[in-house]
């Protein structure tokens, strides 16, 4: 072979070696880049999964908290309805007192107030005859109240209507009654 052929072969072999060397280096670099990007992707995926798990836990806690509040509100509303029924039942019983029970209530209430003979007493129409029979030392009005009684003493009006008395008791004692009924 000639020296030109030898030189050509040598250049070819050197070029082939250099190409292989470059290919190996490039493959190693490519592998390193791919590995690095895979690790980044796994780390990003883990962070994303962790964040989503945390969001799921927070969402679950919010849902449970909301449901707990809703349940508590429903229980309180139900208890309030029971207390309202108790007050309505008490009012109904007072509104349906027998004549004797009503007159007894009226006498005791008037003893507490201590009215003068010029006071004007208003009672429910259904009890007027029973009250007249008692000869109370007050003037009976021609006007009627729906329940309980009202007493006018000069410019002072004593409102002892059952509905008003129940409302006063409800305002002043509702929490105590609530606790007593439900043993809180």
C-alpha positions as CSV (number, residue, x, y, z in Angstrom):
1,X,0.0,0.0,0.0
2,X,1.1,3.3,-0.6
3,X,1.8,5.9,2.0
4,X,-1.2,7.9,0.8
5,X,-3.4,4.9,1.4
6,X,-1.8,4.4,4.8
7,X,-2.3,8.0,5.6
8,X,-5.9,7.9,4.4
9,X,-6.6,4.7,6.5
10,X,-5.0,6.3,9.5
11,X,-7.1,9.5,9.1
12,X,-10.2,7.3,8.7
13,X,-9.3,5.3,11.8
14,X,-8.6,8.4,13.7
15,X,-11.9,10.0,12.5
16,X,-13.8,6.8,13.4
17,X,-12.2,6.8,16.9
18,X,-12.9,10.4,17.3
19,X,-16.6,9.9,16.2
20,X,-16.9,7.0,18.6
21,X,-15.4,9.1,21.4
22,X,-17.7,12.0,20.6
23,X,-20.7,9.6,20.5
24,X,-19.8,8.0,23.8
25,X,-19.4,11.5,25.4
26,X,-22.6,12.7,23.8
27,X,-24.5,9.6,25.0
28,X,-23.1,10.0,28.5
29,X,-24.1,13.7,28.5
30,X,-27.5,12.8,27.1
31,X,-27.9,10.1,29.7
32,X,-26.9,12.5,32.5
33,X,-29.3,15.2,31.2
34,X,-32.2,12.6,30.9
35,X,-31.4,11.2,34.4
36,X,-31.3,14.7,35.8
37,X,-34.6,15.7,34.2
38,X,-36.2,12.4,35.3
39,X,-35.1,13.2,38.9
40,X,-36.4,16.7,38.6
41,X,-39.7,15.4,37.2
42,X,-40.0,12.8,40.1
43,X,-39.2,15.6,42.6
44,X,-41.8,17.9,41.0
45,X,-44.3,15.0,40.9
46,X,-43.6,14.3,44.6
47,X,-44.1,18.0,45.5
48,X,-47.3,18.1,43.5
49,X,-48.6,14.9,45.1
50,X,-47.6,16.2,48.6
51,X,-49.4,19.5,47.9
52,X,-52.5,17.7,46.5
53,X,-52.5,15.4,49.6
54,X,-52.3,18.4,51.9
55,X,-55.1,20.1,49.9
56,X,-57.2,17.0,50.1
57,X,-56.6,16.8,53.9
58,X,-57.5,20.5,54.2
59,X,-60.6,20.1,52.1
60,X,-61.6,17.1,54.2
61,X,-61.1,19.1,57.4
62,X,-63.2,22.0,55.9
63,X,-66.0,19.6,54.9
64,X,-66.0,17.9,58.3
65,X,-65.9,21.3,60.1
66,X,-68.8,22.6,58.0
67,X,-70.8,19.4,58.6
68,X,-70.1,19.6,62.3
69,X,-71.3,23.3,62.4
70,X,-74.3,22.4,60.3
71,X,-75.2,19.5,62.6
72,X,-74.7,21.8,65.7
73,X,-76.9,24.4,64.2
74,X,-79.6,21.9,63.4
75,X,-79.5,20.5,67.0
76,X,-79.7,24.1,68.4
77,X,-82.6,24.9,66.1
78,X,-84.4,21.7,67.1
79,X,-83.9,22.5,70.8
80,X,-85.1,26.0,70.3
81,X,-88.2,24.6,68.6
82,X,-88.8,22.4,71.6
83,X,-88.5,25.3,74.0
84,X,-90.9,27.4,71.8
85,X,-93.4,24.5,72.0
86,X,-93.0,24.4,75.8
87,X,-93.8,28.2,75.9
88,X,-96.7,27.8,73.5
89,X,-98.1,24.9,75.5
90,X,-97.8,27.0,78.7
91,X,-99.6,29.9,77.0
92,X,-102.3,27.5,75.8
93,X,-102.8,26.1,79.3
94,X,-103.1,29.6,80.7
95,X,-105.5,30.7,78.0
96,X,-107.7,27.7,78.8
97,X,-107.9,28.0,82.6
98,X,-111.2,27.1,84.1
99,X,-113.2,30.0,85.6
100,X,-112.2,29.0,89.1
101,X,-108.5,28.8,88.2
102,X,-108.7,32.1,86.4
103,X,-110.4,33.9,89.3
104,X,-107.8,32.4,91.7
105,X,-105.0,33.7,89.5
106,X,-106.7,37.1,89.2
107,X,-107.2,37.4,93.0
108,X,-103.6,36.5,93.8
109,X,-102.3,38.9,91.1
110,X,-104.5,41.8,92.4
111,X,-103.3,41.2,96.0
112,X,-99.7,41.6,94.8
113,X,-100.5,44.8,92.9
114,X,-102.8,46.2,95.6
115,X,-105.2,48.2,93.3
116,X,-107.4,51.0,94.5
117,X,-111.2,51.1,93.9
118,X,-110.9,53.5,91.0
119,X,-108.7,51.1,89.0
120,X,-110.2,49.7,85.8
121,X,-109.9,46.0,85.2
122,X,-110.0,44.4,81.8
123,X,-110.5,40.6,81.5
124,X,-111.2,38.2,78.7
125,X,-114.8,38.1,77.7
126,X,-115.2,34.4,78.6
127,X,-114.4,35.2,82.3
128,X,-116.4,38.4,82.8
129,X,-119.3,36.8,84.6
130,X,-117.1,34.8,86.9
131,X,-115.1,38.0,87.8
132,X,-118.4,39.9,88.4
133,X,-119.5,37.3,90.9
134,X,-116.4,37.8,92.9
135,X,-117.2,41.5,93.7
136,X,-113.6,42.6,93.4
137,X,-112.9,46.1,94.7
138,X,-112.1,47.4,91.2
139,X,-114.2,48.7,88.3
140,X,-114.7,46.3,85.4
141,X,-114.2,47.7,82.0
142,X,-116.6,47.1,79.0
143,X,-113.4,46.4,77.0
144,X,-111.9,43.0,77.0
145,X,-108.4,41.6,76.6
146,X,-107.6,38.4,74.7
147,X,-106.0,36.6,77.7
148,X,-104.8,37.3,81.3
149,X,-105.9,40.8,82.4
150,X,-104.9,44.5,82.3
151,X,-105.4,46.9,85.1
152,X,-105.4,50.7,84.6
153,X,-104.5,52.7,87.7
154,X,-104.6,56.4,86.7
155,X,-101.9,56.7,84.0
156,X,-100.3,53.3,84.8
157,X,-101.3,50.2,82.8
158,X,-100.5,46.9,84.4
159,X,-100.2,44.5,81.5
160,X,-100.8,41.0,82.8
161,X,-101.9,39.4,79.6
162,X,-100.6,35.8,79.6
163,X,-98.9,36.3,76.2
164,X,-96.9,39.2,77.6
165,X,-96.1,37.4,80.8
166,X,-94.9,34.3,78.8
167,X,-92.8,36.6,76.5
168,X,-91.2,38.3,79.6
169,X,-90.4,34.9,81.1
170,X,-89.0,33.7,77.7
171,X,-86.7,36.7,77.4
172,X,-85.5,36.5,81.0
173,X,-85.3,32.8,81.6
174,X,-85.0,31.1,78.2
175,X,-81.4,29.9,78.7
176,X,-82.2,28.5,82.1
177,X,-85.2,26.7,80.8
178,X,-83.1,25.5,77.8
179,X,-80.5,24.1,80.2
180,X,-83.1,22.5,82.5
181,X,-84.9,20.8,79.6
182,X,-81.8,19.5,77.9
183,X,-79.6,19.1,81.0
184,X,-76.6,21.0,79.6
